[in-house]
Amino acid sequence: QLIYAFIGTIIEIENNLVLNNEMIVVFLLLALILVGVSVLGVPIFVKANSKEKVFTVFIIQWAVIEVISVLGLISRFQGGPDVLFYGMIFLSFVTMVCLFPTKKRAEEMIRRNSLE
């Protein structure tokens, strides 16, 4: 996220590029959908009943969350407001912190999926 924030901050955007309100809403909805997919969808579709599959779930979750930062950077390139860009970077960062892979989360995921 720091790399995307750095790139988006140092880039000079032409003044004639302005992202319209409909696209801002689309970017925000996509970001929220991606948060939902990473938090709820990935653990449902990838049944993590072993240590290897748990790490697969963690990697896929972080990859999906990373897309939020990339969308923020794209919105910045398209002339989107700074609030949208930094908000998406922040949302991505907070979601990654909340889904940080820990031994406790891995054990809970294995236990939950082995009961099914």
N, C-alpha and C positions, 0 to 999 in steps of 0.2 A: 504494500500500500504506500509505503514511503516513496518508492520509485515512481509510482503513478502520480502521487501528489507533487513530487519534485518536477516531473515532466510537465504536468498541467500548469504548474505555477510559473515556470520559466518560459513557457511558450507564449509567443505574441500572437494574439488572435486578431484577425482583420475586423475592423469596426462594422463592416457591412454584413457580417455573419451574425444572425440572430435566430436562436431556436424558438419556434413558435410554441404557444402554450399547450397545444395538443401533444406535441412531442415531449414536452416536459412531463406531462401526465403519463405518457407512455413509458418514459424512462423510469419514473417513480414506481409505476405498477410493475414493471419488469423487475426492478430491484426487490420489491416486496415479495413477488412471486418466487424469486430466486432464494430469498431467505427462507421462505416456507418449504421450498423443495429441499434445501440443504438440511434444515432442521427436522422436518417431518418425512419428506419423501424418500430420501436416500436410505435411512435406516429401515424403512418399510420394504423397499424394493431389493435391497441387498441384505439378505439375512446373515448376520454376523454371528455364527455359532462357533467360530474358531478365532485364534489370535490373528491369523493372516487376513481373514475376512474383516475383522475389526479395523485393521490398518487400512484396508481397501476402502471401507466406509469413511474413515477419517480423511483420506486423501481425496475421495470424490466430494465430500462435503466442502473441503477447503477449495477445491477447484471450482465448484459452483459459486462459492462466495467470492472468489477472485474475479469472476465475471462481472460482479457488481462494480468493482473498481475500474475494470476495463470499460464498462458502460459509462461510468462517470467521466473517464478520459475522452471517450467518443463524444459525449455531450459537450465537453469543453472544446474539442476541436470543431464542433458544429456551431459554436457560439452560444452555448447554454450559459445560464447564470452561474456565478461562482458558488452560490449557495447550493445549487444542485450538485456541482462537481465535488465540493468539499463534504457535502452531506452524504453522498454515495461512498466516498472514501471512508468517512467516519462510520457509516453503517457497516461496511465491509470489515473494517478493523474490529468494531465491537462484536460483530457476529463471530469473527475468527477467535477472539478472546473467549467468548462464551462457549465455543465448541472446541476449545483447545484439547488435544488428545491427552488424556490422563489415564493412569492405570485404573483408577476407580471407574471412570466412564467405560473403559474397555471391558472390565470385569462385569459391570452391570449389563452391558449390551450382550455379552456372551451368555450370561445367566438368563436374561429375558428371552433371548432367541432359542436357547436350548430347551426351554419349557414348552415352546410351541410345537 
